Amino acid sequence: MFRKTMAMLVIISVIALTCACGKSETTAYKGETDTNPDKGLPVMGENVTYDPNHLINDGKTVELEWWLWDAPDLFGSIAEEFEKIHPNVTIHVVNNPWDGFWTKLPLALQKGTDGPTLFNVHNSYQHLLLTYMAPYDIDVKDLETDFFTAKSHEIDGKNYYVDFGIMTGAMYYNKEMWKAAGLTEEDIPATWEEFREVAKKLTVEEDGKLVQAGFNYNGDFENLMQGVPYQYGNTIFDESGKVPSLTQEGQLKAAQMFLDMYEKDHVGDKDFGTDAAQSFGQGQSAMVYKWGHFYGYMNTNYPQIEYGTFEVPAATKDPFAYDRYNGEATPGINKNAAPEQIEAAQDFIRFYLANTEKQKELCMNYSLFPANNTLREDTELQDNPAIQAVSAHIDNYIWPGPMPATLADNLKIACQDMMYNDTPIEKALKTAEDIVKVDLSNQEFVSSENLYHRYSEHK
């Protein structure tokens, strides 16, 4: 491991000396013929390896477009490193806003060789993209060995993308409020029963009016309901993976528990603002449930708030799964691109997957737990509170598959009906279940829950 880390540093040093300037999507940079196959650079990676000492497209110039919706400088730096090794390859990074990306990209890919060769993928839009994607020219066993979520993205023995990192939920707490309530790190709750008692201590009322919520889940009820029911051994879909099952014991218990926190424990209130994130940032709520991107949100908008994190509490001593997660994906390759572009794209993907330093940068930027196993114990990543909170039991988080929009949308409606319209829990969830069932009957969605290593234990 040490030798490979040193090799990585050598590569970075050499390519940094090769060219001191990079390009952005507006640059006029063009590649130049490469006549040097032996670049004197070491092989990168563990099982998915990358040997830089070869020519791409026989050294003749080739240009690619890489479409993405965020962080063009960060993703572009990966392209720049690759270009320095292979000066005949030019990768034009094209940043499109998220709004409209999933309309523009499929249309662009229909243009064949005129579409982008590389494009960032979000698993929830896999159904729109897969028909245009070329499988990675990388052994699936090597991918599974290096990336612990790769198996969940395997389709008919092939991978069209994998995760470079995963995001999930955790509890964020205000350290000043925690201390004022007489709490210490010894009071970090492991169970929901303990959590409710802590939330009561963090709740402040003045003249019968709530002024500090011990726990605020306004805007996040539906997110909790997509993950916490797994703790009781239930899954969101039936054995076929196609039919939603939203009225099982776990869903009913989880919904009742969260409603009771407001209605019986009075640690929060449905009318205490609609945005728990803003309430936490403004010092009005002591605890909130948020996913990893909340780390960046707080650092940008409320840097003055000192906060800590802890793992979502468990309903049982050994929960079936703690929560769900979602992955941030590596790029897809346009199968209809020109042969020389596909050759360069396949080579770039291998470079991307073997480049642990760049994957680390991406995970730090997005507060993701690394999917690459070699980065699991990285101390800088572990210093990130969003990553640190979930590290202990990350293998007991479940990916249900690319969550259909209809499920998330109708669970949100069900949660709003329970909170604001006093709709009985089972009725609200049954309505959501019926609508989702009809919607999914016209889709080819199949859940990935059965890939979870403890799936056989579900009820």
Long-range contacts (C-beta under 8 A, 24 or more apart in sequence): 1-374, 4-44, 4-45, 4-46, 7-42, 7-43, 7-44, 8-44, 8-355, 8-356, 8-357, 10-41, 10-42, 11-41, 11-42, 11-44, 11-52, 11-85, 12-81, 12-357, 14-39, 14-40, 14-41, 15-41, 15-81, 15-84, 15-85, 16-84, 18-84, 18-85, 19-83, 19-84, 19-87, 22-76, 22-77, 22-80, 22-83, 23-76, 23-80, 23-83, 23-90, 24-72, 24-73, 24-76, 24-93, 25-72, 25-76, 25-92, 25-93, 25-94, 25-95, 29-83, 29-90, 30-61, 30-63, 30-90, 31-61, 31-62, 31-63, 31-83, 31-87, 31-88, 31-89, 31-90, 32-61, 32-87, 32-88, 33-59, 33-60, 33-61, 33-88, 34-59, 34-86, 34-87, 34-88, 35-59, 39-85, 41-85, 44-351, 44-354, 44-355, 45-146, 45-353, 45-354, 45-355, 45-356, 46-145, 46-146, 46-373, 46-374, 47-141, 47-142, 47-143, 47-145, 47-146, 48-138, 48-142, 48-143, 48-146, 48-147, 48-350, 48-353, 48-354, 49-350, 49-354, 50-350, 50-351, 50-353, 50-354, 50-355, 52-85, 52-86, 52-351, 55-86, 55-88, 56-86, 56-88, 56-89, 56-343, 56-344, 56-347, 57-88, 57-89, 57-340, 57-343, 57-344, 59-88, 60-88, 60-340, 61-88, 61-89, 61-90, 62-88, 62-89, 62-90, 62-340, 62-341, 62-343, 62-344, 63-89, 63-90, 63-91, 63-92, 63-341, 64-89, 64-90, 64-91, 64-92, 64-116, 64-117, 64-118, 64-337, 64-341, 64-344, 64-345, 64-348, 65-91, 65-92, 65-94, 65-115, 65-116, 65-117, 65-118, 66-91, 66-92, 66-93, 66-94, 66-116, 66-117, 66-118, 66-119, 66-120, 66-331, 67-94, 67-96, 67-101, 67-105, 67-108, 67-116, 67-118, 67-119, 67-120, 68-93, 68-94, 68-95, 68-96, 68-119, 68-120, 68-331, 69-95, 69-96, 69-97, 69-98, 69-101, 69-120, 70-95, 70-98, 71-362, 71-365, 74-361, 74-362, 74-365, 75-120, 75-362, 77-358, 77-361, 78-351, 78-352, 78-355, 78-358, 79-348, 81-351, 81-355, 81-358, 82-348, 82-351, 85-351, 86-344, 86-347, 89-344, 89-348, 91-118, 91-348, 102-128, 105-129, 106-132, 109-334, 109-336, 112-336, 112-337, 113-336, 113-337, 113-338, 113-341, 115-334, 115-336, 115-337, 116-334, 117-333, 117-334, 117-337, 117-341, 117-342, 117-344, 117-345, 118-331, 118-332, 118-333, 118-334, 118-345, 118-348, 119-331, 119-332, 119-334, 120-329, 120-331, 120-332, 121-160, 121-161, 121-329, 121-330, 121-331, 121-332, 122-329, 123-153, 123-161, 123-326, 123-327, 123-329, 123-401, 123-402, 124-402, 124-403, 124-404, 124-405, 125-402, 126-402, 127-402, 127-443, 127-444, 127-445, 129-332, 130-155, 130-160, 132-332, 132-334, 132-335, 132-336, 133-160, 133-161, 133-332, 133-333, 133-334, 133-335, 134-160, 134-332, 134-333, 134-334, 134-335, 134-342, 134-345, 134-346, 135-159, 135-160, 136-160, 136-161, 136-162, 136-333, 136-346, 136-349, 137-346, 137-350, 138-349, 138-350, 138-353, 143-353, 145-373, 146-353, 146-372, 146-373, 146-374, 147-353, 147-371, 147-372, 147-373, 148-371, 148-373, 148-395, 149-327, 149-371, 149-399, 150-371, 151-451, 152-399, 152-401, 152-448, 152-451, 153-327, 153-329, 160-332, 160-333, 161-329, 161-330, 161-331, 161-332, 162-327, 162-329, 162-330, 162-353, 162-371, 163-327, 163-328, 163-329, 163-330, 163-371, 164-328, 164-329, 164-330, 164-359, 164-362, 164-363, 164-368, 164-370, 164-371, 164-372, 165-327, 165-328, 165-359, 165-362, 165-363, 165-366, 165-368, 165-369, 165-370, 165-371, 166-325, 166-326, 166-327, 166-328, 166-368, 166-369, 166-371, 166-394, 166-397, 166-399, 167-291, 167-292, 167-293, 167-325, 167-326, 167-327, 167-328, 167-366, 167-367, 167-368, 167-369, 167-386, 168-227, 168-291, 168-292, 168-323, 168-324, 168-325, 168-326, 168-369, 168-390, 168-397, 169-223, 169-224, 169-227, 169-289, 169-290, 169-291, 169-312, 169-323, 170-289, 170-290, 170-291, 170-292, 170-309, 170-310, 170-311, 170-312, 170-385, 170-386, 170-389, 170-390, 171-195, 171-287, 171-288, 171-289, 171-309, 171-310, 171-311, 171-312, 171-313, 171-389, 172-280, 172-287, 172-288, 172-289, 172-290, 172-294, 172-298, 172-307, 172-308, 172-309, 172-385, 173-202, 173-286, 173-287, 173-307, 173-308, 173-309, 173-310, 174-280, 174-283, 174-285, 174-286, 174-287, 174-305, 174-306, 174-307, 175-306, 175-307, 175-308, 176-306, 177-202, 177-212, 177-283, 177-286, 178-202, 178-286, 178-308, 181-286, 188-310, 189-310, 189-313, 190-313, 190-314, 191-313, 191-314, 191-315, 192-257, 192-313, 192-314, 192-315, 194-313, 195-313, 196-261, 196-265, 196-267, 198-287, 199-261, 199-265, 199-267, 199-268, 199-286, 199-287, 200-265, 200-267, 202-267, 202-286, 202-287, 203-266, 203-267, 203-268, 203-286, 205-266, 210-266, 210-268, 210-269, 210-272, 211-284, 212-284, 212-285, 212-286, 213-267, 213-268, 213-269, 213-272, 213-279, 213-284, 213-285, 213-286, 214-265, 214-267, 214-268, 214-286, 214-287, 215-261, 215-267, 215-268, 215-285, 215-286, 215-287, 215-288, 216-268, 216-272, 216-273, 216-276, 216-279, 216-280, 216-284, 216-285, 216-287, 216-288, 217-258, 217-261, 217-268, 217-276, 217-288, 217-289, 218-268, 218-270, 218-272, 218-273, 218-274, 218-275, 218-276, 218-279, 219-274, 219-275, 219-276, 219-277, 220-276, 220-288, 220-289, 220-290, 221-258, 221-415, 221-416, 221-418, 221-419, 222-408, 222-411, 222-412, 222-414, 222-415, 223-289, 223-291, 224-254, 224-258, 224-289, 225-251, 225-254, 225-255, 225-258, 225-411, 225-414, 225-415, 226-324, 226-400, 226-403, 226-407, 226-408, 226-411, 227-312, 227-322, 227-323, 227-324, 228-254, 228-312, 228-315, 228-323, 229-253, 229-254, 230-319, 230-320, 230-321, 230-322, 230-323, 230-324, 230-398, 231-314, 231-315, 231-316, 231-319, 231-320, 231-321, 231-322, 231-323, 232-315, 232-316, 232-319, 232-320, 232-459, 233-320, 233-457, 233-458, 233-459, 234-320, 234-458, 234-459, 235-400, 235-447, 235-449, 235-455, 235-458, 236-400, 236-407, 236-447, 236-449, 237-400, 237-447, 237-449, 239-450, 240-446, 241-401, 241-446, 241-447, 241-448, 241-449, 241-450, 242-440, 242-445, 242-446, 242-447, 243-437, 243-440, 244-407, 244-433, 244-436, 244-437, 244-440, 245-433, 246-411, 246-414, 246-429, 246-430, 246-432, 246-433, 246-436, 247-426, 247-429, 247-430, 247-433, 248-459, 249-459, 250-459, 251-429, 252-425, 252-426, 252-429, 253-315, 254-315, 255-415, 255-418, 255-425, 255-429, 256-425, 259-418, 259-419, 259-425, 262-419, 270-419, 270-420, 280-305, 280-307, 281-305, 291-386, 292-366, 292-367, 292-368, 292-369, 292-386, 292-387, 293-366, 293-367, 294-367, 294-386, 295-367, 295-384, 295-385, 295-386, 296-365, 296-366, 296-367, 307-385, 308-385, 309-385, 309-386, 309-388, 309-389, 310-389, 311-389, 311-390, 311-392, 311-393, 319-396, 320-454, 320-457, 320-458, 320-459, 321-396, 321-397, 321-398, 321-452, 321-454, 322-390, 322-393, 322-396, 322-397, 323-397, 323-398, 324-397, 324-398, 324-399, 324-400, 325-369, 325-397, 325-398, 325-399, 326-399, 326-403, 327-371, 327-399, 328-362, 328-366, 328-368, 363-387, 369-394, 395-453, 396-454, 398-449, 398-452, 399-448, 399-449, 399-451, 399-452, 400-447, 400-448, 400-449, 401-445, 401-446, 401-447, 401-448, 401-449, 402-445, 404-436, 404-439, 404-440, 404-443, 404-445, 406-435, 406-436, 406-439, 406-440, 407-436, 407-440, 410-435, 410-436
